[in-house]
């Protein structure tokens, strides 16, 4: 979804496209090739981050108005960056790094202005959803740990986890499209 809820981004025919919720033809933003995407996120600043392939791929960036799809992260050989999720500031984002070296797998935090300087936030191999607080500068990271949906406070000013994670639901899993409670 676009931040204003008036458009939806989707992948079809080897392309990243958007369509207005009021109807009309889809707009092609860029080619992604024959791969199946592993998630995307749309910032208030009009930037879309997405993972064009499930294996050995960086995240890519494109403007919501279209243009070139540019790699924004630089995974090590054999590693994949997937399931990006913008924070409310529209600059910082989480993503999942998997495959490759086990010690480097997990959830990372990066920013559009420094995408190649990520910081490991969680060792969990899960997609992330971020639920902002209605007031204040925090929210909750939602993630899967040992088939349990977890939530942990995250301070968007300090960009740090806060407190201990809470269990929300048992028997949860993630899919190539993100978190999916079962």
DOMAR-484435 format. One line per field, with one value per residue (C-alpha): residue number from 1; x, y, z. Coordinates in Angstrom, 3 decimals. Layout:
N
nr	[NUM_...]
east	[X_...]
north	[Y_...]
up	[Z_...]
% end
This chain:
182
nr	[1_2_3_4_5_6_7_8_9_10_11_12_13_14_15_16_17_18_19_20_21_22_23_24_25_26_27_28_29_30_31_32_33_34_35_36_37_38_39_40_41_42_43_44_45_46_47_48_49_50_51_52_53_54_55_56_57_58_59_60_61_62_63_64_65_66_67_68_69_70_71_72_73_74_75_76_77_78_79_80_81_82_83_84_85_86_87_88_89_90_91_92_93_94_95_96_97_98_99_100_101_102_103_104_105_106_107_108_109_110_111_112_113_114_115_116_117_118_119_120_121_122_123_124_125_126_127_128_129_130_131_132_133_134_135_136_137_138_139_140_141_142_143_144_145_146_147_148_149_150_151_152_153_154_155_156_157_158_159_160_161_162_163_164_165_166_167_168_169_170_171_172_173_174_175_176_177_178_179_180_181_182]
east	[0.000_1.064_1.385_-1.789_-3.713_-4.633_-2.449_-1.243_2.120_2.356_4.515_3.206_4.633_8.221_7.520_6.821_3.527_1.158_-2.545_-4.876_-7.500_-10.034_-9.334_-7.618_-4.770_-1.674_1.509_4.754_7.538_10.390_11.359_12.276_12.797_11.393_12.052_9.408_9.618_10.173_8.439_8.326_7.694_6.659_7.864_6.062_8.839_7.799_10.499_9.705_12.155_11.691_13.421_13.319_14.337_14.348_18.005_21.279_19.804_20.123_17.176_16.348_14.994_12.715_10.701_6.931_6.675_8.909_12.449_15.514_15.519_18.794_20.393_20.528_22.079_25.153_24.725_27.714_27.942_25.163_23.209_19.825_18.202_14.418_11.191_12.038_9.852_10.093_9.919_7.586_10.454_10.595_14.394_15.167_14.089_14.363_15.166_15.893_19.288_19.289_21.121_24.903_26.944_24.738_26.409_25.330_21.669_18.971_17.036_18.990_18.286_19.612_18.748_18.307_21.174_23.493_22.083_25.448_25.994_23.336_23.123_21.986_18.842_17.630_19.227_15.799_15.296_11.875_10.169_9.292_6.194_6.420_3.402_3.917_2.539_-0.361_1.600_5.223_8.293_8.044_6.227_6.536_8.487_6.443_8.410_8.371_10.544_10.238_6.781_5.546_4.473_6.421_6.300_9.084_9.075_11.332_12.215_12.228_14.295_17.165_16.637_16.983_14.940_13.356_12.496_11.833_9.854_6.245_4.535_1.426_0.380_1.587_1.821_2.687_4.893_6.210_5.822_7.423_4.863_5.638_4.233_1.304_-0.433_-1.898]
north	[0.000_3.562_5.559_7.511_4.297_5.464_3.041_-0.526_-1.812_-5.323_-7.618_-9.074_-10.017_-9.518_-5.903_-3.806_-1.997_0.289_0.849_3.433_2.124_4.219_2.176_2.779_1.022_-0.118_1.945_0.037_1.329_-0.958_-4.400_-7.011_-9.963_-13.460_-13.714_-13.951_-11.002_-11.355_-8.260_-4.527_-1.329_2.214_5.347_8.643_10.185_8.232_5.553_1.870_-0.759_-4.351_-7.660_-8.824_-12.427_-14.883_-15.993_-14.067_-10.648_-7.110_-4.888_-2.524_1.014_2.815_5.996_5.525_7.531_5.018_4.980_2.822_0.006_0.523_-1.979_-0.344_-3.059_-5.150_-8.709_-11.000_-13.820_-16.367_-14.064_-12.520_-9.340_-9.655_-8.353_-4.644_-2.590_1.219_2.942_5.977_8.415_7.079_6.845_3.889_0.379_-3.174_-6.131_-9.802_-11.219_-14.936_-17.755_-17.372_-17.380_-18.338_-15.845_-12.969_-13.977_-11.969_-8.719_-5.574_-1.856_0.455_3.852_5.270_7.692_4.868_1.602_-0.196_0.432_-1.850_-2.814_-6.227_-5.790_-9.380_-12.770_-14.171_-15.223_-13.674_-11.047_-7.927_-5.808_-2.484_-1.161_2.508_3.877_6.312_8.708_9.033_7.917_4.201_1.263_-2.497_-4.831_-7.939_-11.062_-14.844_-16.713_-20.504_-20.497_-17.798_-14.317_-11.884_-8.109_-5.963_-2.218_-0.238_3.408_5.290_8.169_6.056_3.255_0.691_-2.210_-1.488_-4.076_-7.754_-9.339_-10.368_-13.520_-12.728_-15.971_-19.561_-21.655_-18.726_-18.851_-16.561_-16.898_-15.338_-12.547_-11.741_-12.678_-15.097_-16.231_-19.730]
up	[0.000_-0.598_2.638_1.794_1.024_-2.484_-4.448_-4.273_-5.485_-6.893_-9.008_-12.266_-15.651_-14.426_-13.449_-10.383_-10.934_-9.054_-9.440_-7.951_-5.531_-7.454_-10.597_-13.900_-15.648_-13.735_-14.038_-14.673_-12.427_-13.478_-14.727_-12.110_-14.435_-14.066_-10.318_-7.629_-5.269_-1.534_-0.216_-0.638_1.318_0.304_2.136_2.658_0.565_-2.525_-2.440_-2.870_-1.631_-2.729_-3.031_-6.650_-5.990_-3.121_-3.474_-3.479_-4.121_-2.793_-2.010_-4.848_-4.806_-7.254_-7.077_-6.798_-10.027_-11.841_-13.119_-12.733_-10.166_-8.331_-5.922_-2.484_-0.297_-0.946_0.355_0.653_-1.909_-1.359_0.987_0.238_1.551_1.718_3.300_3.716_6.072_6.369_9.724_9.931_9.196_5.609_5.799_8.073_7.215_8.479_6.268_6.667_5.674_5.092_3.387_3.317_6.537_9.503_11.877_9.608_9.226_10.987_10.899_10.072_10.275_7.550_6.081_2.603_3.195_4.429_3.065_3.019_6.756_8.280_11.959_13.190_15.325_15.821_15.182_14.254_10.629_10.235_8.182_10.170_10.478_12.298_14.182_15.100_18.330_18.062_20.246_21.132_19.289_19.570_18.152_18.073_15.844_15.065_14.191_14.403_16.911_17.232_15.581_17.969_16.868_19.049_19.613_20.993_21.583_19.278_19.916_16.599_18.059_19.369_16.804_19.589_20.887_24.263_26.903_26.447_23.597_24.298_23.018_20.970_19.278_19.074_15.874_13.605_10.533_7.852_4.127_1.060_1.370_5.021_8.416_8.235_11.456_11.086]
% end
